[in-house]
Amino acid sequence: MSVGIAEKDAITGIVYNTAVLLGPEGIVGKYRKNGLNGQDVQLFGPGNSDVSVFNTKIGRIGLIICYDDTYWQYDRLAALRGAQIIGWHSVSDRVMPGTPPALAKANHSTVASVQHMSALNGVWVIGATRSGIERNPINGTELYYNGGSSIWSPEGHKLVQAPVVAPQVLPPGLNGIYATTITPAAADPVRDQRLAMRRPSLYNPWLALRRAPVDLTATKTPRTISLAAAQWVRGDSQLRTTTPADGELMVLPELSSLPSGLTDAQIRENSEPRGADFEQRLALQAKAGKGYLVGSYPEREGQRVFHTVVLAGPSGTVLGRYRATHLNGSQRTWAEPGESPVVIATPLGRIGLATSDDLRVPEFVGLMQTLRTDVLAVPAGEPSSLKVEIDPGLYAVSDPPTGRADLHPYLAAKLGQFWVVSGGRRNGDGRGATAAGIFGPEPVVVTPTLTAAANEAAVRINTMVPAGGTWINQQQLIDGQRNDLFTPLVLDPKNRCFKGWKLAGRGTYTCQ
């Protein structure tokens, strides 16, 4: 059993927000919360116990507390230390009835983020939260909770969940125990597969280590922009008939000049050098619409082939190129990885380039965040089978994406606090699934996830960048990083220091 307590250190007197793991023999270990929010800092000091993984008779267990989940780094550290199960303690409160809209931005519903810990890391996640209304008997203040405790599989699927109900429906206290049976070791191959996509050599020094009181990289002047995600049906390319609107950023499906359904060998056969037909056509289409256009193609350089994403501008020139750095599945058979992330400063803001496979790796999302991306342009292919499964009752926006939106772009937008525009194909199987969507940085409160409707050539939105945020924004995430804990993220798993850190299972990074 894991229990959340307010822990006062017997020697220093500092108080911590702590989770304690208990077993048949007593206390197994504890974790002191690292990701502190505005309420935490009024009471608690920052944790000094790192993310520990405890070996028990039922498996390897890591602990995370509430706002920690805003940072992808903490659950990733648990996975890197070999966790099979993450126990996540939450007090996911909602705004009270009658709250003015200007104050309702605090309605963040932390429990609506729990799916990312399982899906990105390949571990079982047990997330416990509260329900009902709790009143402080001393000062009379109230907090509202609406439930939703849940258990998730290593593949990112929801196994069981407590009801999500209005706070007034249930009394405070225990309102049920929701259980399922799992095999902890079943997480091991899934977790290892997720971690195998990492490329630590790309992450140093940028990833999670860059933090300063003044950031000269970020977009300084807010601006209104137009975003569009093109939707093509399966079959031939529609590149020659697709143009952005004036000043708009439009993202096309991946391999934009080729028909869908090609074999890996056929993709290689259709590879072409930089500056050839595809890039010329993309630039012409951007110029014709007087906008910005993003697509991808198999780029050939000698005997090497890359999956390359290209941004063309309204003047008919190529503004930037990115060779996909994180490859998964069939891409590995026809392409080899690139060597650096790409973010391009434009009049629209800072545009990052990515492929849909890149989004499976939270370290890549962290790179884009640290490089202060405003909009991440992601040409995608067929719709993913892994969808957002978060309960619609946890959203304050009117258009929750449960069961409809692909999960990985949704998670990238929220964890990176930038817009993700994903052009993609639409299924013709009657279910109408699509990879074409626009994903906002605060999908729970103010930026509903938009997916292209049937027979719609594109889904569009007019918005502001940099994203203003609600209870969190990109700058706050960077400012709140615990860089002293994140060094293992940039170390090669074969590194002696990394091995020592992982073997210890607990305690902060040290290397003698």
C-alpha positions as CSV (number, residue, x, y, z in Angstrom):
1,M,0.0,0.0,0.0
2,S,1.2,3.5,-0.8
3,V,0.0,6.4,1.3
4,G,0.4,10.1,0.9
5,I,1.5,12.1,3.9
6,A,2.8,15.5,5.0
7,E,6.3,14.5,6.2
8,K,8.3,16.6,8.6
9,D,12.0,15.8,8.4
10,A,13.1,15.0,12.0
11,I,16.5,16.6,11.6
12,T,16.0,19.6,9.3
13,G,12.4,20.4,10.2
14,I,11.6,20.8,6.5
15,V,8.1,19.5,5.5
16,Y,7.7,17.4,2.3
17,N,4.8,16.1,0.3
18,T,5.6,12.5,0.5
19,A,4.4,9.1,-0.7
20,V,5.3,6.1,1.5
21,L,5.3,2.6,0.2
22,L,4.3,0.0,2.8
23,G,4.7,-3.8,2.6
24,P,4.2,-6.9,4.8
25,E,7.4,-6.1,6.7
26,G,6.8,-2.4,7.2
27,I,8.1,0.6,5.3
28,V,9.6,-0.2,2.0
29,G,10.6,3.3,1.0
30,K,9.4,6.8,0.3
31,Y,9.3,9.5,-2.4
32,R,9.3,13.2,-1.8
33,K,7.4,15.2,-4.4
34,N,9.7,17.1,-6.8
35,G,7.2,18.8,-9.2
36,L,5.8,21.5,-6.8
37,N,2.9,23.7,-7.9
38,G,1.6,27.0,-6.5
39,Q,-0.2,25.4,-3.6
40,D,2.7,23.0,-2.7
41,V,5.3,25.8,-2.3
42,Q,3.2,27.4,0.5
43,L,3.8,24.3,2.6
44,F,6.4,22.0,1.3
45,G,10.1,22.0,0.3
46,P,11.2,20.5,-3.0
47,G,11.9,16.7,-2.8
48,N,15.4,15.5,-2.3
49,S,14.8,11.8,-2.9
50,D,14.9,11.6,-6.7
51,V,12.6,9.1,-8.4
52,S,13.1,5.8,-6.7
53,V,12.1,2.3,-7.8
54,F,11.5,-0.3,-5.1
55,N,12.0,-4.0,-5.6
56,T,9.1,-5.8,-3.9
57,K,7.7,-9.3,-4.1
58,I,5.0,-8.1,-6.4
59,G,7.3,-6.2,-8.8
60,R,9.3,-3.0,-9.2
61,I,7.3,0.0,-8.0
62,G,7.9,3.7,-8.6
63,L,5.9,6.5,-7.0
64,I,4.8,9.8,-8.5
65,I,2.7,12.5,-6.9
66,C,0.0,14.7,-8.6
67,Y,1.6,17.7,-10.3
68,D,4.7,15.6,-11.0
69,D,2.8,14.3,-14.1
70,T,3.0,17.7,-15.6
71,Y,6.6,16.9,-16.3
72,W,7.2,13.9,-18.4
73,Q,10.7,13.5,-16.8
74,Y,9.7,11.9,-13.5
75,D,7.8,8.9,-14.9
76,R,10.5,8.5,-17.5
77,L,13.2,8.3,-14.8
78,A,11.1,5.6,-13.1
79,A,11.0,3.7,-16.4
80,L,14.7,4.1,-16.9
81,R,15.3,2.6,-13.5
82,G,13.3,-0.5,-14.5
83,A,9.8,0.3,-13.0
84,Q,7.1,-2.1,-13.8
85,I,4.4,-0.3,-11.9
86,I,4.0,3.4,-11.2
87,G,1.7,4.4,-8.3
88,W,0.4,7.9,-8.8
89,H,-1.1,9.9,-6.0
90,S,-3.4,12.8,-7.0
91,V,-5.7,15.3,-5.5
92,S,-7.2,16.4,-8.8
93,D,-9.5,19.3,-7.9
94,R,-12.0,21.2,-10.1
95,V,-13.3,24.7,-9.9
96,M,-16.3,25.4,-7.8
97,P,-19.8,26.1,-9.3
98,G,-20.2,29.8,-10.1
99,T,-16.5,30.4,-10.6
100,P,-16.0,33.3,-13.0
101,P,-14.6,32.2,-16.3
102,A,-11.5,34.3,-15.8
103,L,-10.7,32.2,-12.7
104,A,-11.8,28.9,-14.2
105,K,-8.4,28.4,-15.8
106,A,-7.4,26.6,-12.6
107,N,-9.7,23.7,-13.7
108,H,-6.8,21.6,-14.8
109,S,-8.0,18.2,-13.7
110,T,-4.6,16.5,-13.3
111,V,-6.1,13.1,-13.5
112,A,-6.8,13.8,-17.1
113,S,-3.1,13.4,-17.8
114,V,-2.5,9.9,-16.4
115,Q,-2.6,8.1,-19.7
116,H,0.7,9.5,-20.9
117,M,2.7,7.8,-18.1
118,S,1.7,4.3,-19.3
119,A,1.6,4.9,-23.0
120,L,5.0,6.6,-23.3
121,N,6.9,4.4,-20.8
122,G,5.3,0.9,-21.2
123,V,4.5,0.5,-17.5
124,W,1.4,-0.3,-15.4
125,V,0.0,2.9,-13.9
126,I,-2.3,3.0,-10.8
127,G,-3.7,6.5,-10.4
128,A,-5.7,7.4,-7.3
129,T,-7.5,10.6,-6.8
130,R,-10.4,12.0,-4.7
131,S,-14.1,12.7,-5.1
132,G,-16.6,14.8,-3.3
133,I,-16.3,18.2,-1.5
134,E,-13.7,18.6,1.3
135,R,-14.1,21.5,3.7
136,N,-11.3,22.9,5.9
137,P,-12.9,23.0,9.4
138,I,-10.6,25.8,10.5
139,N,-10.9,28.4,7.7
140,G,-14.0,27.1,5.9
141,T,-12.4,26.8,2.4
142,E,-13.5,24.1,0.1
143,L,-12.0,21.9,-2.6
144,Y,-14.0,20.1,-5.2
145,Y,-13.1,16.7,-6.6
146,N,-14.8,14.6,-9.2
147,G,-13.1,11.2,-9.1
148,G,-11.7,9.2,-12.0
149,S,-9.2,7.0,-10.2
150,S,-7.9,4.5,-12.9
151,I,-5.5,1.7,-13.8
152,W,-3.7,1.7,-17.2
153,S,-1.9,-1.0,-19.1
154,P,1.7,-0.8,-20.4
155,E,0.2,-0.3,-23.9
156,G,-1.6,2.9,-22.7
157,H,-5.1,1.4,-22.4
158,K,-7.5,2.0,-19.6
159,L,-8.4,-1.2,-17.7
160,V,-10.6,0.1,-14.9
161,Q,-11.8,3.5,-13.7
162,A,-13.9,5.0,-10.8
163,P,-16.9,7.0,-12.0
164,V,-16.4,10.7,-12.8
165,V,-19.2,12.5,-11.1
166,A,-20.0,16.0,-10.0
167,P,-18.4,16.8,-6.6
168,Q,-21.8,17.3,-5.0
169,V,-22.9,13.7,-5.7
170,L,-20.6,11.9,-3.4
171,P,-19.5,12.6,0.2
172,P,-15.8,13.0,0.9
173,G,-13.9,10.0,2.0
174,L,-13.8,6.4,0.6
175,N,-16.2,6.0,-2.3
176,G,-15.0,2.7,-3.6
177,I,-11.9,0.6,-4.5
178,Y,-11.5,-0.2,-8.2
179,A,-9.2,-3.2,-8.9
180,T,-8.0,-5.5,-11.6
181,T,-5.4,-8.3,-11.8
182,I,-2.1,-7.6,-13.6
183,T,1.2,-9.4,-14.4
184,P,3.9,-6.9,-13.4
185,A,6.6,-8.6,-15.5
186,A,4.4,-8.1,-18.7
187,A,5.5,-4.5,-18.6
188,D,9.2,-5.4,-19.2
189,P,9.2,-6.0,-23.0
190,V,6.9,-3.1,-23.6
191,R,8.9,-0.7,-21.5
192,D,12.2,-1.9,-23.1
193,Q,10.7,-1.3,-26.6
194,R,9.7,2.2,-25.6
195,L,13.1,3.0,-24.2
196,A,14.9,1.5,-27.3
197,M,13.7,4.5,-29.4
198,R,15.6,6.9,-27.2
199,R,18.8,8.6,-28.6
200,P,20.6,10.0,-25.6
201,S,23.4,11.4,-27.8
202,L,21.0,13.9,-29.2
203,Y,19.8,15.2,-25.8
204,N,22.9,16.7,-24.3
205,P,23.0,19.7,-23.5
206,W,19.5,20.7,-24.5
207,L,17.2,18.2,-23.0
208,A,15.9,19.2,-19.6
209,L,19.1,20.8,-18.6
210,R,18.6,24.2,-20.2
211,R,17.2,26.7,-17.7
212,A,17.8,30.4,-17.3
213,P,16.0,33.4,-15.9
214,V,16.1,35.0,-19.3
215,D,15.4,33.0,-22.5
216,L,16.6,34.8,-25.6
217,T,15.2,32.0,-27.8
218,A,11.5,32.3,-27.1
219,T,9.1,34.2,-29.3
220,K,8.6,37.6,-27.5
221,T,5.7,39.2,-29.4
222,P,2.3,37.5,-29.3
223,R,0.7,37.1,-32.7
224,T,-2.5,35.7,-34.2
225,I,-1.9,32.8,-36.6
226,S,-3.9,30.4,-38.8
227,L,-3.3,26.7,-38.7
228,A,-4.5,23.9,-40.9
229,A,-4.1,20.1,-41.0
230,A,-4.8,18.6,-44.4
231,Q,-6.8,15.4,-44.6
232,W,-6.4,13.0,-47.6
233,V,-8.2,9.8,-48.1
234,R,-6.2,6.6,-48.8
235,G,-4.9,6.5,-52.3
236,D,-3.1,9.0,-54.5
237,S,-1.2,12.1,-53.4
238,Q,-3.2,15.3,-53.5
239,L,-0.1,17.6,-53.3
240,R,-0.7,19.3,-56.7
241,T,-4.2,20.4,-55.6
242,T,-3.5,21.4,-52.0
243,T,-2.5,24.9,-51.1
244,P,-2.5,26.8,-47.8
245,A,-4.6,30.0,-47.4
246,D,-3.0,33.3,-47.4
247,G,-0.5,33.5,-44.4
248,E,-1.7,30.1,-43.1
249,L,0.5,27.2,-41.9
250,M,-0.8,24.0,-43.5
251,V,0.6,20.5,-42.7
252,L,0.2,17.7,-45.3
253,P,0.2,14.0,-44.7
254,E,3.6,12.2,-44.7
255,L,5.3,11.1,-47.9
256,S,3.3,13.8,-49.4
257,S,4.1,13.2,-53.1
258,L,3.5,9.5,-53.0
259,P,0.3,7.3,-52.9
260,S,-0.5,5.6,-49.6
261,G,0.1,1.9,-49.1
262,L,3.5,1.6,-50.8
263,T,5.9,-1.1,-49.6
264,D,9.1,-0.1,-47.9
265,A,11.0,-1.1,-51.0
266,Q,8.8,1.1,-53.2
267,I,9.3,4.1,-50.8
268,R,13.1,3.7,-51.3
269,E,12.7,3.4,-55.0
270,N,10.8,6.7,-55.0
271,S,13.4,8.5,-52.9
272,E,15.0,11.7,-54.5
273,P,17.7,14.1,-53.7
274,R,17.3,17.4,-51.9
275,G,16.0,20.2,-54.1
276,A,14.4,17.9,-56.6
277,D,10.7,17.4,-57.7
278,F,9.1,17.1,-54.3
279,E,10.7,20.2,-52.8
280,Q,10.1,22.2,-55.9
281,R,6.4,21.3,-56.0
282,L,6.0,22.0,-52.3
283,A,7.5,25.4,-52.7
284,L,5.2,26.1,-55.7
285,Q,2.1,25.2,-53.8
286,A,3.1,27.4,-50.8
287,K,3.7,30.3,-53.2
288,A,0.4,29.7,-55.0
289,G,-1.5,30.0,-51.7
290,K,0.8,32.7,-50.2
291,G,1.2,30.6,-47.1
292,Y,3.4,28.1,-45.4
293,L,3.3,24.4,-46.3
294,V,4.9,21.4,-44.6
295,G,5.2,17.9,-46.1
296,S,7.7,15.0,-46.0
297,Y,9.4,12.7,-48.5
298,P,12.1,10.0,-48.7
299,E,15.3,12.0,-49.2
300,R,18.2,10.3,-50.9
301,E,21.8,11.3,-50.3
302,G,24.1,8.8,-52.0
303,Q,23.2,5.4,-50.7
304,R,21.5,6.8,-47.7
305,V,17.7,7.5,-47.4
306,F,16.1,9.7,-44.7
307,H,12.5,10.6,-43.9
308,T,12.7,14.3,-44.3
309,V,10.2,17.0,-43.3
310,V,10.3,20.2,-45.3
311,L,8.9,23.7,-44.6
312,A,8.2,26.0,-47.6
313,G,7.3,29.6,-47.3
314,P,5.0,32.1,-49.2
315,S,7.9,33.3,-51.4
316,G,8.3,29.9,-52.9
317,T,11.5,28.9,-51.1
318,V,12.4,26.1,-48.7
319,L,12.8,27.6,-45.2
320,G,14.0,24.5,-43.4
321,R,14.4,20.7,-43.5
322,Y,14.4,18.0,-40.8
323,R,15.6,14.4,-41.0
324,A,13.5,12.3,-38.6
325,T,15.6,11.4,-35.6
326,H,13.5,8.7,-33.9
327,L,12.4,5.8,-36.2
328,N,9.9,3.1,-35.3
329,G,8.5,0.1,-37.1
330,S,8.7,0.0,-40.9
331,Q,10.5,3.3,-41.1
332,R,13.6,1.6,-39.9
333,T,13.6,-0.7,-43.0
334,W,13.8,2.2,-45.5
335,A,15.3,5.1,-43.7
336,E,18.1,5.9,-41.3
337,P,17.9,8.5,-38.5
338,G,18.9,12.1,-38.8
339,E,21.1,13.8,-36.3
340,S,19.5,17.0,-35.0
341,P,16.2,18.7,-34.1
342,V,15.0,21.6,-36.2
343,V,13.0,24.7,-35.1
344,I,12.7,27.6,-37.6
345,A,12.0,31.2,-36.7
346,T,9.2,32.6,-39.0
347,P,6.8,35.5,-39.0
348,L,4.2,33.0,-37.6
349,G,6.5,32.1,-34.7
350,R,8.9,29.3,-34.0
351,I,7.9,26.2,-36.1
352,G,9.3,22.8,-35.2
353,L,9.4,19.9,-37.6
354,A,8.7,16.3,-36.7
355,T,7.3,13.0,-37.8
356,S,4.6,11.0,-36.0
357,D,7.1,8.5,-34.7
358,D,9.1,11.3,-33.1
359,L,6.1,12.0,-30.9
360,R,6.4,8.5,-29.3
361,V,9.5,9.7,-27.5
362,P,9.0,12.2,-24.7
363,E,12.6,13.2,-24.9
364,F,12.0,14.6,-28.4
365,V,9.0,16.6,-27.0
366,G,11.3,17.9,-24.3
367,L,13.8,19.0,-27.0
368,M,11.0,20.9,-28.9
369,Q,9.9,22.5,-25.6
370,T,13.4,23.6,-24.6
371,L,14.0,25.0,-28.1
372,R,10.8,27.1,-27.5
373,T,8.7,25.7,-30.3
374,D,5.4,27.6,-30.8
375,V,3.9,25.2,-33.4
376,L,5.1,21.6,-34.1
377,A,4.3,20.6,-37.7
378,V,3.9,16.8,-38.0
379,P,3.1,15.1,-41.3
380,A,1.5,11.8,-40.3
381,G,0.2,8.7,-42.2
382,E,-2.7,6.4,-41.2
383,P,-4.6,7.0,-38.0
384,S,-3.1,5.3,-34.9
385,S,-4.9,2.5,-33.1
386,L,-3.9,4.2,-29.8
387,K,-6.5,6.9,-29.0
388,V,-7.1,9.3,-26.2
389,E,-9.1,7.2,-23.7
390,I,-9.4,9.8,-20.9
391,D,-13.0,10.1,-19.6
392,P,-14.9,13.0,-21.2
393,G,-16.2,14.0,-17.8
394,L,-12.7,15.3,-16.9
395,Y,-12.7,18.0,-19.5
396,A,-14.0,21.5,-19.2
397,V,-14.0,22.1,-23.0
398,S,-17.0,21.1,-25.0
399,D,-15.2,18.8,-27.4
400,P,-13.3,16.1,-25.6
401,P,-11.3,13.8,-27.9
402,T,-12.0,10.5,-26.2
403,G,-11.9,7.6,-28.7
404,R,-11.4,9.9,-31.7
405,A,-8.0,11.6,-31.5
406,D,-4.6,9.9,-31.9
407,L,-2.9,9.9,-28.5
408,H,0.7,10.8,-29.3
409,P,0.1,14.3,-30.9
410,Y,-2.4,15.0,-28.1
411,L,0.3,14.2,-25.4
412,A,3.0,16.1,-27.3
413,A,1.0,19.3,-27.3
414,K,0.1,19.1,-23.6
415,L,3.5,18.0,-22.3
416,G,5.4,20.5,-24.6
417,Q,2.9,23.3,-24.2
418,F,2.8,24.1,-27.9
419,W,0.4,23.6,-30.8
420,V,0.7,20.4,-32.8
421,V,-0.6,20.3,-36.3
422,S,-0.8,16.9,-37.8
423,G,-1.8,16.4,-41.5
424,G,-2.9,12.8,-42.2
425,R,-5.0,10.2,-44.0
426,R,-8.5,9.2,-43.2
427,N,-9.7,5.6,-43.0
428,G,-12.3,4.4,-45.4
429,D,-13.4,1.5,-43.2
430,G,-16.6,3.1,-42.0
431,R,-15.3,4.1,-38.6
432,G,-14.0,7.4,-40.0
433,A,-10.7,7.5,-38.0
434,T,-8.3,10.2,-39.1
435,A,-4.7,11.3,-38.4
436,A,-5.6,14.9,-39.4
437,G,-5.9,17.0,-36.3
438,I,-4.9,20.1,-34.4
439,F,-3.9,19.6,-30.8
440,G,-3.7,22.5,-28.3
441,P,-1.5,22.9,-25.3
442,E,-4.3,22.9,-22.8
443,P,-6.8,20.4,-24.1
444,V,-8.6,20.0,-20.7
445,V,-9.6,23.7,-20.2
446,V,-9.4,26.0,-23.2
447,T,-8.1,24.3,-26.4
448,P,-10.3,21.4,-27.5
449,T,-8.7,18.9,-29.7
450,L,-9.9,19.2,-33.3
451,T,-10.0,16.3,-35.8
452,A,-11.0,16.6,-39.4
453,A,-14.6,15.6,-40.1
454,A,-15.6,13.3,-43.0
455,N,-15.3,14.9,-46.4
456,E,-13.4,17.8,-44.9
457,A,-10.2,18.6,-46.9
458,A,-8.6,20.2,-43.8
459,V,-9.3,21.1,-40.2
460,R,-8.5,24.7,-39.2
461,I,-8.1,27.1,-36.3
462,N,-7.1,30.7,-35.7
463,T,-5.2,31.1,-32.4
464,M,-2.4,32.9,-30.6
465,V,1.3,32.1,-30.2
466,P,3.1,31.8,-27.9
467,A,0.3,29.9,-26.2
468,G,-0.8,31.9,-23.1
469,G,-1.4,28.8,-21.0
470,T,-3.8,28.4,-18.1
471,W,-2.5,27.0,-14.9
472,I,0.7,26.2,-16.7
473,N,2.6,27.3,-19.8
474,Q,5.9,26.5,-21.6
475,Q,8.0,29.1,-19.7
476,Q,6.6,27.9,-16.3
477,L,7.5,24.3,-17.2
478,I,11.0,25.2,-18.0
479,D,11.4,27.4,-14.9
480,G,10.0,24.6,-12.7
481,Q,12.4,21.9,-14.0
482,R,14.5,20.1,-11.4
483,N,17.7,20.0,-13.6
484,D,19.7,18.5,-10.7
485,L,17.7,15.3,-11.1
486,F,17.6,15.0,-14.9
487,T,21.2,14.1,-15.7
488,P,20.4,10.3,-16.3
489,L,18.1,11.4,-19.2
490,V,21.1,12.4,-21.3
491,L,23.4,9.5,-20.4
492,D,23.9,6.5,-22.6
493,P,22.5,3.3,-20.9
494,K,26.0,1.8,-21.3
495,N,27.6,4.7,-19.4
496,R,29.1,3.6,-16.1
497,C,27.4,6.4,-14.2
498,F,24.0,5.5,-15.7
499,K,24.5,1.9,-14.7
500,G,25.3,2.8,-11.2
501,W,22.3,5.1,-10.9
502,K,20.0,2.5,-12.3
503,L,21.4,-0.3,-10.1
504,A,21.1,1.8,-6.9
505,G,17.3,2.1,-7.6
506,R,17.0,5.1,-5.4
507,G,18.9,8.3,-4.6
508,T,20.0,11.1,-6.8
509,Y,22.6,11.0,-9.6
510,T,26.1,10.6,-8.4
511,C,29.2,9.5,-10.2
512,Q,32.6,9.2,-8.6
